Amino acid sequence: MCDNCGCNVTDANRHLLEGDEHHTIEVLENLLHENDLQADHNRAHFEHHGVFAVNIMSGPGSGKTSLLEATIHALPPGIRIAVIEGDLETENDAERIRRHGVPAIQITTGMACHLDAHMVHEALHELDLNGIDILFIENVGNLVCPASFDIGQHRNVLLLSVTEGDDKPSKYPIMFRAGAQVLITKTDLLPYIEEFSVDRARAAIRAVRGDMPIIELSSKNGNGMAQWVDWLLQSVAERKVEA
């Protein structure tokens, strides 16, 4: 939770405080409750339109946007995608996605180090959900706060870059417990980063979530991308059956 840094309160949910800024516990409970209601509403939107929503989470610089760029080209023709980008400032990531001809909505969170369901709902008004099979929501680069906020997604995907260190799952277990899939990214750099051990990373992930599926991949050379795309397509098919 963001009790200390105060980023529970965002521009999108500030109206819910109703003058109770000084009653900390009540405010936090109210915000989380309202966030969960909004998340359920978002999910109902997705399910009504047959959209599979994926929340992409990681620390800064793990390769989230690069993964999305590679995924755009790896998915088979006919799979329609859109992206919601979360960042504190700038539209840099959204502009990168738009260059590939994919709709991308940028959310700038200001001081908030996570997306919340209200932010995502506002962004949905700028998308035609009838024309989307997969909606990728790239959360703010942070290995703590995003795990506490349901945004209406169907699955959480966690990225762990070989440049970050193989002990991150042990240090930030809440994030990894919240995931449905872990991607070990930037594996093309493994020959140059002796400090990172895939075996240690896998062991750390298993210690947190023993049943967590893991894919090793590189957005740069394409290794592992086919497995990632298979997971996405299978998830889309499962959503359509459930609908």
C-alpha positions in Angstrom: 0.0 0.0 0.0 1.0 3.6 -0.5 0.1 4.8 3.0 3.4 6.7 3.4 3.9 8.3 0.1 0.3 9.3 -0.3 -0.1 8.2 -3.9 -3.4 6.4 -3.0 -4.9 9.8 -3.9 -4.8 10.6 -7.6 -6.4 13.2 -9.8 -8.8 10.5 -11.0 -10.1 9.6 -7.5 -9.6 12.8 -5.5 -13.3 13.6 -5.7 -14.0 10.5 -3.6 -12.4 12.1 -0.5 -15.4 14.4 0.1 -13.5 16.5 2.6 -12.3 13.6 4.7 -8.6 14.1 4.0 -7.7 14.0 7.7 -9.3 10.7 8.5 -6.6 8.5 7.0 -7.9 5.0 7.7 -11.4 5.8 6.5 -10.1 7.6 3.4 -7.9 4.7 2.4 -10.6 2.2 2.9 -13.1 4.3 0.9 -10.6 4.8 -1.9 -9.8 1.1 -2.2 -13.5 0.2 -2.0 -14.4 2.7 -4.7 -11.4 1.6 -6.8 -12.6 -2.1 -6.6 -16.1 -1.1 -7.7 -14.7 0.9 -10.6 -12.4 -2.1 -11.5 -15.4 -4.4 -11.6 -17.1 -1.9 -13.9 -14.1 -1.8 -16.2 -14.0 -5.6 -16.3 -17.7 -5.6 -17.2 -16.9 -3.3 -20.1 -14.1 -5.6 -21.3 -16.2 -8.7 -21.0 -19.2 -7.2 -22.8 -16.9 -6.3 -25.8 -14.9 -9.5 -25.7 -11.7 -7.7 -24.8 -8.8 -9.6 -23.0 -7.2 -7.0 -20.7 -3.6 -7.5 -19.6 -1.9 -5.5 -16.9 1.9 -5.3 -17.6 3.9 -4.6 -14.4 7.6 -4.3 -13.6 10.3 -2.1 -12.3 11.5 0.9 -14.4 13.5 -0.1 -17.5 12.6 -3.7 -17.6 11.5 -3.5 -21.3 7.7 -3.2 -21.1 7.3 -0.9 -24.1 9.9 -2.8 -26.1 8.0 -6.0 -25.3 4.8 -4.4 -26.6 6.5 -3.2 -29.8 7.8 -6.7 -30.4 4.4 -8.3 -29.6 2.7 -6.0 -32.1 4.7 -7.6 -34.9 4.7 -11.2 -33.5 0.9 -11.5 -33.2 -0.8 -13.1 -36.1 -2.8 -10.9 -38.6 -6.4 -10.3 -37.4 -5.6 -9.9 -33.7 -6.6 -6.3 -32.9 -4.8 -4.7 -30.1 -4.7 -1.3 -28.2 -2.5 0.0 -25.5 -3.0 2.2 -22.4 0.3 3.6 -21.2 0.9 4.7 -17.7 3.8 7.1 -16.7 4.4 9.9 -14.4 5.1 12.3 -17.3 5.5 12.5 -21.1 3.8 10.7 -24.0 7.0 9.0 -25.1 5.9 5.4 -24.7 2.5 6.0 -26.3 4.2 7.7 -29.3 6.4 4.6 -29.7 3.3 2.4 -29.9 1.5 4.7 -32.3 4.3 4.5 -34.7 3.4 0.9 -35.3 -0.2 1.8 -36.2 -1.7 0.7 -32.9 -4.1 2.9 -30.8 -2.3 4.1 -27.7 -3.7 6.3 -24.9 -1.2 7.9 -22.5 -2.1 8.4 -18.8 0.2 10.7 -17.0 -0.2 10.1 -13.3 1.8 13.1 -11.9 2.9 12.0 -8.5 1.1 8.7 -8.4 3.4 5.7 -8.9 0.6 3.3 -10.1 -2.5 3.3 -12.3 -5.9 3.0 -10.6 -9.2 1.9 -12.0 -10.6 5.4 -12.3 -7.7 6.4 -14.5 -8.1 3.4 -16.7 -11.9 4.0 -17.0 -11.3 7.6 -18.2 -8.9 6.3 -20.9 -11.4 3.7 -22.1 -13.6 6.6 -23.3 -10.9 7.2 -25.9 -10.9 3.6 -27.3 -13.3 1.7 -29.5 -13.6 -1.5 -27.5 -15.6 -3.2 -30.2 -12.4 -3.1 -32.3 -10.0 -4.6 -29.8 -9.2 -8.3 -28.9 -6.3 -7.6 -26.5 -5.9 -4.4 -24.4 -2.4 -4.1 -22.9 -2.2 -1.7 -19.9 1.4 -0.8 -19.3 1.4 0.2 -15.6 3.9 2.7 -14.1 7.3 1.2 -13.5 7.2 0.3 -9.9 7.6 -3.0 -8.0 5.4 -2.1 -5.1 2.2 0.0 -5.5 0.6 -1.4 -8.7 -0.1 -4.7 -7.0 -2.5 -3.1 -4.6 -4.8 -1.7 -7.2 -7.2 -3.7 -9.3 -7.8 -1.9 -12.6 -10.2 -4.3 -14.2 -7.6 -6.5 -15.9 -8.0 -10.2 -16.5 -4.4 -11.1 -16.0 -1.3 -9.6 -14.5 2.0 -10.1 -16.3 5.3 -9.4 -14.4 8.5 -8.6 -16.2 11.9 -9.3 -14.6 14.8 -8.0 -16.6 18.2 -9.7 -16.4 19.6 -6.1 -15.8 17.7 -5.8 -12.5 19.0 -8.7 -10.5 17.7 -12.2 -9.9 16.7 -11.5 -6.3 13.8 -9.1 -7.1 11.1 -11.7 -6.5 12.4 -12.2 -3.0 12.6 -8.5 -2.4 9.1 -7.7 -3.8 7.1 -10.8 -3.2 3.6 -9.1 -3.3 4.1 -8.1 -6.9 5.1 -11.6 -8.0 2.3 -13.2 -6.0 -0.2 -11.0 -7.9 1.0 -12.3 -11.3 -0.4 -14.8 -13.7 2.7 -15.0 -15.8 6.4 -13.9 -15.4 8.5 -12.9 -18.3 12.3 -12.9 -17.8 13.3 -10.2 -20.3 16.4 -9.0 -22.0 17.8 -12.5 -22.1 20.0 -11.4 -25.1 22.2 -9.7 -22.4 22.8 -12.8 -20.4 26.3 -13.4 -21.8 27.3 -10.0 -20.6 25.7 -10.0 -17.1 27.3 -12.7 -15.1 25.7 -11.6 -11.9 22.2 -12.7 -13.1 21.3 -16.4 -12.9 18.2 -17.6 -14.6 18.2 -20.6 -12.2 18.3 -18.3 -9.1 15.6 -16.1 -10.6 13.4 -19.1 -11.2 14.0 -20.4 -7.7 13.1 -17.0 -6.2 9.9 -16.9 -8.2 9.0 -20.5 -7.1 9.6 -19.6 -3.5 7.0 -16.8 -3.8 4.6 -18.6 -6.1 5.4 -22.2 -6.8 2.9 -22.5 -9.7 3.9 -19.4 -11.5 4.5 -20.0 -15.3 7.8 -18.4 -16.5 8.9 -17.5 -20.0 12.4 -16.4 -20.9 12.5 -14.0 -23.8 14.2 -11.2 -25.7 12.3 -8.5 -27.5 15.5 -7.8 -29.4 16.4 -11.2 -30.9 12.9 -12.8 -30.7 13.8 -15.7 -28.5 10.8 -16.8 -26.4 8.4 -14.5 -28.3 6.5 -17.4 -29.9 5.8 -18.9 -26.4 4.6 -15.5 -25.2 2.3 -15.1 -28.2 0.9 -18.6 -27.7 0.1 -17.7 -24.1 -1.7 -14.5 -25.2 -3.7 -16.3 -27.9 -4.7 -19.1 -25.6 -5.8 -16.5 -23.0 -7.9 -14.7 -25.7 -9.5 -18.0 -26.7 -10.3 -18.8 -23.0 -11.9 -15.4 -22.5 -14.2 -15.9 -25.5 -15.3 -19.4 -24.2 -16.0 -17.9 -20.8 -18.0 -15.1 -22.4 
